[in-house]
C-alpha cells in the first residue's frame, strides 16, 4: 500500500543521480526487505550476494508459444512468473570471444514514415519537435522495453535484399500510423509527466544482420526447430538492437537531454530462416499492443510483396487512450488509496540501491501442457464449484504453479503455514471496458489486481482441497477488473506528479505468485510478412496433441526442487533445453 499521503509533492526534477537505476531500485528494495527477514534462515551465499558492481544489463525473456489447434482461444501464456524477466548470469552467451566469433555483417537503416495520415499527433513546438503525451496507465508501468521475436523459415535461396526492401516499405507505412514510436522518452519537469519527443523529420532504426554464416553465434532455423526454440538461445545480445537491449530504460532527465528510443527493430537472417525482433517501451505499449503493431507491419509488408492491399481496421485509437478525461480532486484521489495496491504513487525518486548489490540469478524455462492433461487439471480445479461460477484453464494452471512455486521455495525461505500468500495477475483491460476497442490499439492498458490472501498452509494443503481453492481465488482477482475498476485505476493513475510511479510487486524472495496471461495474441494467424506465418513466436509447431505452454522465470536456487515436483510433472514437462 502507498504510504505517502495526499498530493503533497516535492519540487524535484529528474536528474542522473536520482533516476539512474530507478527501475532496478523498485524491483530490488522489496527484495532486500524480504532478505532481511529471512537472513537467519537462508544460506546467503546461495543467493549470489557477494560484493560486486551493480548489474547494468539484466535480460528479459518473455515469450509466448504456438498451439497445434488454432481454435483454442486460451493459447498464449507469456508467464506464470514469480519473477518474469531478470538474470545477471545468462545460461549461455555466445560471441563473447570476439577473436573467435564469426563476423556478422550488419546494416543500420533509418526508416521514415510514409503517408502520415493518422490524427493521433502530438503538440508541435516552435523548434519543430512534436511532444506526445503518454497515457496515465502507461505511467504506472516501470521504465523497461517489451521484446518480442518472430522466427520464420526462409530458404537460403530467397532474395534477402528484396525481403528487406519489402519489410522497410511495410515499416514505413506502419510508422505513418504510429509516428510516436520514432521518438525518445523524456521527463517533462513542468507538467511532471513522462513524454515522447519526436524530432522534426524523425525516423526509426531498422537493423539488418546477415548471420547465415555465423551458426557459432546464432543457430540455424533447423537447429531452433529441432531443439524447440530454447529461450536461452534467443539471445538479446544478437537479436535485440543495442539501443533497446537493456531491461532498464533510463528516461532522459529533461526535454533537452538525449533520451532512450521508444522503439527499435531488427531483421536477422539465419541459415534457413529469418528472425524479426521488436522492442517497444512498456510505458507506451504492452504485449497486446506490440502484437498489434507487428500485425500491422506484417500486413503492410505482405502488401508490398504481393501487390494486394492490406486488410486492416481503419480505426487507429491513440496509444494514450487510457487517460483520465478529468483529473480527480485531491479528496477523490485520496479515496482511491489502497484500492490499487500494485500501482504505487511516488512523489520523488526511490532511494538508491546499496553499493555492491547484485541482482539474483534467474533461470527461465518453458513447460509443455498437453491438452488432455489441461482438461484433467481443470476438472480437478472445478470440483465443488458453485452453480453459475466459472473456472478457466488459465485459472487452473495458475493454481497449480502457485502450489509448485511455494513448494520449491519453502526449503530455502522456510516460511510457515500461517503466513499469507496471494496471486498478482496481469489482466488485459481492453475487453473489460464495456465498449469496443479497435484491434489497432497499441497502447498500454494493464490492470494488475491482487487476489485475496490464503495461508501457505491452505495453498500447500491436500491437493483435492487446495487446487479448487486457489483456482477460485485466481478467478476472483480477475473478476475485480470491471469498467468501474478500470475507471478507478485511471483516476488513481492521474496524480499530480507521474514521473516516479512504480509497480509494487515482490520481484525477488517473495511467497506470492505473479502471473501474466497473454490470451489474445495472434502471431500464428496474423504475422505474415510476405513469406509465410512464423513457426515460432518463441515456440514451433510440433507433433503433439493440442497444448498450452508456460514460460517460467524464478531464482535459480529454487529450480532443483521445482524440477522434481511430482504434482507438476503429472501435468507437464520441461521443453527447449538445447544448449
Long-range contacts (C-beta under 8 A, 24 or more apart in sequence): 1-337, 1-338, 1-341, 1-504, 2-337, 2-338, 2-344, 2-345, 2-504, 4-345, 4-346, 4-347, 5-334, 6-330, 6-334, 7-330, 7-333, 7-334, 7-495, 7-496, 8-347, 9-192, 9-347, 9-496, 9-497, 10-347, 10-348, 12-348, 12-349, 13-187, 13-189, 13-253, 13-254, 14-187, 14-189, 14-251, 14-252, 14-253, 14-254, 14-349, 14-499, 15-253, 16-253, 18-348, 18-349, 18-352, 19-187, 19-250, 19-251, 19-253, 19-349, 20-250, 21-54, 21-248, 21-352, 21-353, 22-143, 22-250, 22-349, 22-350, 22-500, 22-502, 23-142, 23-143, 23-144, 23-247, 23-248, 23-249, 23-502, 24-54, 24-55, 24-58, 24-248, 24-353, 24-359, 25-349, 25-350, 25-351, 25-352, 25-353, 26-142, 26-350, 26-502, 26-503, 27-86, 27-142, 27-359, 27-507, 27-508, 28-353, 28-357, 28-359, 28-507, 28-508, 29-350, 29-351, 29-353, 30-504, 30-505, 30-506, 30-507, 30-508, 30-510, 31-360, 31-507, 31-508, 31-509, 32-354, 32-357, 34-506, 34-508, 34-509, 34-510, 35-508, 35-509, 38-413, 38-414, 38-509, 41-413, 41-414, 42-412, 42-413, 42-414, 43-412, 46-412, 46-557, 47-360, 47-555, 47-557, 48-88, 48-89, 48-358, 48-360, 48-361, 49-357, 49-358, 49-360, 50-358, 51-356, 52-356, 52-358, 53-356, 54-353, 54-356, 54-357, 54-358, 55-88, 55-358, 55-359, 56-246, 56-248, 57-245, 57-246, 57-247, 58-85, 58-86, 58-87, 58-88, 58-246, 58-247, 58-248, 58-359, 59-85, 59-86, 59-87, 59-90, 59-236, 59-247, 60-84, 60-85, 60-86, 60-144, 60-145, 60-146, 60-147, 60-236, 60-247, 61-85, 61-87, 61-231, 61-232, 61-234, 61-364, 61-551, 61-553, 62-146, 62-147, 62-287, 62-516, 62-551, 63-148, 63-149, 63-231, 63-234, 63-537, 63-538, 63-539, 63-551, 64-287, 64-518, 64-521, 64-523, 64-537, 64-538, 64-539, 64-549, 64-551, 65-366, 65-537, 65-538, 65-539, 65-548, 65-549, 65-551, 66-523, 66-524, 66-534, 66-535, 66-536, 66-537, 66-538, 66-539, 66-540, 66-541, 67-524, 67-546, 67-547, 67-548, 68-541, 68-542, 68-544, 68-545, 68-546, 68-547, 69-371, 69-546, 70-524, 70-525, 72-371, 72-546, 72-548, 73-519, 73-520, 74-392, 74-393, 74-394, 74-517, 74-519, 74-548, 75-519, 75-548, 76-517, 76-518, 76-519, 76-520, 76-521, 76-537, 77-394, 77-397, 77-517, 77-518, 77-519, 77-548, 77-549, 77-550, 77-551, 78-287, 78-516, 78-517, 78-518, 78-521, 78-551, 79-426, 79-514, 79-515, 79-516, 79-517, 79-518, 79-550, 79-551, 79-552, 79-553, 80-397, 80-398, 80-401, 80-513, 80-515, 80-516, 80-550, 80-551, 80-552, 81-514, 81-515, 81-516, 81-551, 81-552, 81-553, 81-554, 82-405, 82-506, 82-510, 82-512, 82-513, 82-514, 82-553, 82-554, 83-362, 83-507, 83-508, 83-514, 83-553, 83-554, 83-555, 84-514, 84-516, 84-553, 85-144, 85-247, 85-362, 85-553, 86-247, 86-359, 86-360, 86-362, 86-507, 86-553, 87-359, 87-361, 87-362, 87-363, 87-364, 87-553, 88-358, 88-359, 88-360, 88-361, 89-361, 90-232, 90-235, 91-232, 91-363, 91-579, 92-232, 92-233, 92-235, 92-579, 93-235, 93-237, 94-216, 94-217, 94-218, 94-235, 94-237, 94-238, 95-216, 95-217, 95-237, 95-238, 100-216, 101-214, 101-216, 101-217, 102-213, 102-214, 102-215, 102-216, 102-217, 103-214, 104-209, 104-210, 104-211, 104-214, 104-217, 104-218, 104-238, 105-209, 105-210, 106-207, 106-208, 106-209, 106-210, 107-207, 107-208, 108-205, 108-206, 108-207, 108-208, 109-168, 109-205, 109-206, 109-207, 109-208, 110-203, 110-204, 110-205, 110-206, 111-168, 111-171, 111-172, 111-175, 111-203, 111-204, 111-205, 111-206, 111-265, 112-172, 112-175, 112-201, 112-202, 112-203, 113-172, 113-173, 113-175, 113-176, 113-179, 113-182, 114-169, 114-172, 114-173, 114-175, 114-176, 115-173, 115-176, 116-176, 116-179, 117-176, 117-177, 118-176, 118-177, 118-178, 118-179, 118-316, 120-178, 120-180, 120-316, 120-317, 120-318, 120-319, 121-179, 122-180, 122-196, 122-198, 127-200, 128-199, 128-200, 128-201, 129-197, 129-198, 129-199, 129-200, 130-179, 130-183, 130-197, 130-198, 130-200, 131-188, 131-195, 131-196, 131-197, 131-198, 131-255, 132-180, 132-183, 132-195, 132-196, 132-197, 132-198, 132-319, 132-320, 133-193, 133-195, 133-196, 133-320, 133-323, 134-193, 134-194, 134-195, 134-196, 134-283, 134-284, 134-319, 134-320, 135-319, 135-320, 135-321, 135-322, 135-323, 135-443, 135-444, 135-445, 135-493, 136-320, 136-322, 136-323, 136-324, 136-490, 136-493, 136-494, 136-498, 137-322, 137-323, 137-429, 137-444, 137-445, 137-446, 137-489, 137-490, 137-493, 138-283, 138-284, 138-319, 138-320, 138-322, 138-443, 138-444, 139-193, 139-194, 139-283, 139-493, 139-498, 139-499, 139-501, 140-343, 140-446, 140-489, 140-493, 140-501, 140-503, 141-282, 141-283, 141-286, 141-444, 141-446, 141-503, 142-282, 142-283, 142-502, 142-503, 143-185, 143-194, 143-248, 143-249, 143-250, 143-251, 143-281, 143-282, 143-283, 144-247, 144-248, 144-249, 144-281, 144-282, 145-244, 145-247, 145-249, 145-279, 145-280, 145-281, 145-282, 146-279, 146-280, 146-281, 146-282, 146-285, 146-286, 146-287, 146-290, 147-236, 147-240, 147-244, 147-277, 147-278, 147-279, 148-277, 148-278, 148-287, 148-290, 148-291, 148-294, 148-537, 149-234, 149-239, 149-275, 149-276, 149-277, 149-278, 149-536, 149-537, 149-538, 150-275, 150-276, 150-277, 150-294, 150-523, 150-527, 150-534, 150-536, 150-537, 151-221, 151-224, 151-229, 151-234, 151-273, 151-274, 151-275, 151-534, 151-535, 151-536, 151-537, 151-538, 151-540, 152-221, 152-273, 152-274, 152-275, 152-276, 152-529, 152-531, 152-532, 152-533, 152-534, 152-535, 153-221, 153-225, 153-272, 153-273, 153-532, 153-535, 154-221, 154-269, 154-272, 154-273, 154-274, 154-531, 155-272, 156-212, 156-271, 156-272, 158-531, 160-210, 160-269, 163-267, 163-274, 163-530, 163-531, 164-208, 164-267, 165-304, 166-301, 166-304, 166-305, 166-529, 166-530, 167-206, 167-267, 167-276, 167-297, 167-301, 167-529, 168-206, 169-300, 169-301, 169-304, 170-297, 170-298, 170-299, 170-300, 170-301, 170-302, 170-303, 170-304, 170-529, 171-204, 171-206, 171-265, 171-297, 171-300, 171-301, 172-300, 173-300, 173-310, 174-293, 174-296, 174-297, 174-300, 175-204, 177-296, 177-316, 177-440, 178-293, 178-296, 178-316, 178-319, 178-442, 180-262, 180-284, 180-319, 181-262, 181-263, 181-280, 181-284, 181-293, 182-262, 182-263, 183-261, 183-262, 184-252, 184-258, 184-259, 184-260, 184-261, 184-262, 185-249, 185-251, 185-252, 185-259, 185-260, 185-261, 185-262, 185-281, 185-283, 186-251, 186-252, 186-254, 186-255, 186-257, 186-259, 187-251, 187-252, 187-253, 187-254, 187-255, 187-499, 188-254, 188-255, 189-254, 189-499, 192-496, 192-497, 192-498, 192-499, 193-498, 193-499, 194-251, 194-283, 194-498, 194-499, 195-255, 196-262, 196-284, 197-255, 197-259, 204-261, 204-263, 204-264, 204-265, 205-241, 205-243, 205-261, 205-264, 205-265, 206-265, 206-266, 206-267, 207-241, 207-264, 207-265, 207-266, 207-267, 208-266, 208-267, 208-268, 208-269, 209-238, 209-266, 209-267, 209-268, 209-269, 210-269, 211-238, 211-268, 211-269, 211-270, 211-271, 212-269, 212-270, 212-271, 213-271, 215-270, 215-271, 218-268, 218-270, 218-275, 219-270, 220-270, 220-271, 220-272, 220-273, 221-270, 221-271, 221-272, 221-273, 221-535, 222-271, 222-272, 223-578, 224-270, 224-273, 224-536, 224-540, 225-535, 225-540, 226-578, 227-576, 227-577, 227-578, 228-366, 228-539, 228-540, 228-542, 228-575, 228-576, 228-577, 228-578, 229-536, 229-538, 229-539, 229-540, 229-576, 230-366, 230-576, 230-577, 230-578, 230-579, 231-364, 231-365, 231-366, 231-538, 231-551, 231-576, 232-364, 233-578, 233-579, 234-275, 234-538, 238-268, 239-266, 239-268, 239-275, 239-277, 240-264, 240-266, 240-277, 240-279, 241-265, 241-266, 241-277, 241-279, 244-279, 245-279, 249-281, 274-531, 276-529, 280-442, 282-444, 283-444, 284-319, 284-442, 284-443, 284-444, 285-319, 285-442, 285-443, 285-444, 286-428, 286-443, 286-444, 286-445, 286-446, 287-516, 287-518, 287-521, 288-428, 288-430, 288-518, 288-520, 288-521, 289-319, 289-441, 289-442, 289-443, 289-444, 289-445, 290-442, 291-518, 291-521, 291-522, 291-523, 292-439, 292-440, 292-441, 292-442, 293-442, 294-523, 294-527, 295-439, 295-522, 295-526, 295-527, 296-440, 297-529, 298-526, 298-527, 298-528, 298-529, 299-526, 299-528, 301-529, 301-530, 302-528, 302-529, 302-530, 304-530, 305-529, 305-530, 305-531, 306-530, 312-440, 313-438, 313-439, 313-440, 315-438, 315-440, 316-438, 316-440, 316-441, 317-437, 317-438, 317-440, 317-441, 317-443, 318-443, 319-441, 319-442, 319-443, 319-444, 320-443, 321-437, 321-441, 321-443, 321-445, 322-429, 322-443, 322-444, 322-445, 322-486, 322-490, 322-493, 323-490, 323-494, 324-490, 324-491, 324-493, 324-494, 327-494, 328-491, 328-494, 332-491, 333-491, 333-492, 333-494, 333-495, 336-488, 336-491, 336-492, 339-488, 339-492, 340-488, 340-489, 340-492, 341-450, 341-504, 342-424, 342-448, 342-449, 342-450, 342-503, 342-504, 342-505, 343-448, 343-489, 343-492, 343-493, 343-501, 343-503, 343-504, 344-501, 344-502, 344-503, 344-504, 345-492, 345-495, 345-501, 346-500, 346-501, 346-502, 347-497, 347-500, 348-500, 349-500, 350-500, 350-502, 359-508, 360-508, 360-509, 360-555, 360-556, 361-555, 361-556, 362-553, 362-554, 362-555, 362-556, 363-553, 363-554, 363-555, 363-556, 363-559, 364-551, 364-552, 364-553, 365-551, 365-552, 365-559, 365-574, 365-575, 365-576, 365-577, 366-538, 366-539, 366-549, 366-550, 366-551, 366-552, 366-574, 366-575, 366-576, 367-549, 367-550, 367-552, 367-568, 367-572, 367-573, 367-574, 367-575, 368-544, 368-547, 368-549, 368-572, 368-573, 368-574, 368-575, 369-397, 369-547, 369-548, 369-549, 369-550, 369-571, 369-572, 370-544, 370-545, 370-546, 370-547, 370-572, 371-545, 371-546, 371-547, 371-548, 372-545, 373-570, 373-571, 373-572, 374-547, 374-548, 374-571, 376-571, 377-467, 377-571, 380-463, 380-464, 380-467, 380-468, 381-467, 381-468, 381-470, 381-471, 382-468, 382-471, 383-464, 383-467, 383-468, 384-468, 385-468, 385-472, 389-472, 389-475, 390-475, 391-468, 391-471, 391-472, 391-475, 392-475, 393-548, 394-474, 394-517, 394-519, 395-471, 395-472, 395-474, 395-475, 395-478, 396-467, 396-471, 397-548, 397-550, 398-423, 398-425, 398-470, 398-471, 398-474, 398-513, 398-515, 399-466, 399-467, 399-468, 399-470, 399-471, 399-473, 399-474, 400-467, 400-567, 400-568, 400-571, 401-513, 401-515, 401-550, 401-552, 401-568, 402-459, 402-470, 402-474, 402-513, 403-459, 403-460, 403-463, 403-466, 403-467, 403-470, 403-567, 404-562, 404-565, 404-567, 404-568, 405-513, 405-554, 405-558, 405-562, 406-456, 406-459, 406-460, 406-511, 406-513, 407-460, 407-561, 407-562, 407-565, 408-554, 408-558, 408-559, 408-561, 408-562, 408-565, 409-511, 409-558, 409-561, 410-456, 410-460, 411-561, 412-557, 412-558, 413-509, 413-511, 415-456, 415-511, 416-456, 417-455, 417-456, 417-457, 417-460, 418-455, 418-456, 418-457, 419-455, 419-456, 419-511, 420-453, 420-454, 420-455, 420-456, 421-453, 421-454, 421-455, 421-456, 421-459, 421-511, 421-512, 421-513, 422-450, 422-451, 422-452, 422-453, 422-454, 422-473, 422-512, 422-513, 423-450, 423-451, 423-470, 423-473, 423-474, 423-477, 423-512, 423-513, 423-514, 423-515, 424-448, 424-449, 424-450, 424-451, 424-505, 424-506, 424-512, 424-513, 424-514, 424-515, 425-449, 425-451, 425-474, 425-477, 425-478, 425-515, 425-516, 425-517, 426-514, 426-515, 426-516, 426-517, 427-478, 427-481, 427-517, 428-519, 428-520, 429-481, 429-486, 429-489, 431-520, 432-481, 432-482, 432-483, 432-485, 432-486, 433-483, 433-486, 434-483, 447-480, 447-481, 447-485, 447-486, 447-489, 448-503, 448-505, 449-477, 449-478, 449-480, 449-481, 449-485, 450-477, 451-476, 451-477, 452-476, 452-477, 456-511, 463-567, 474-515, 508-555, 509-555, 539-576, 549-575
